[in-house]
Amino acid sequence: MPKASLDTNTWSPMVKDFTNQDLDVTLADLLTYAVSKSDNNACDFLYTKSLVAQLR
């Protein structure tokens, strides 16, 4: 996902782990960041890209 699409003003260990670059992460990585590390960007990405969000 492009770094420019991420919110750098929120809690996001994922952004800190991938400084100054676009992110190339797996679904498992996104889930780990969202659930285990409470990463807001990972959670937002998963929510907006999920089928549940598309059906609402």
Secondary structure, DSSP 4 states (H G I P E B T S, - for coil): --GGGS-TTS--HHHHHTTTS-----HHHHHIIIIIS--HHHHHHHHHHSHHHHH-
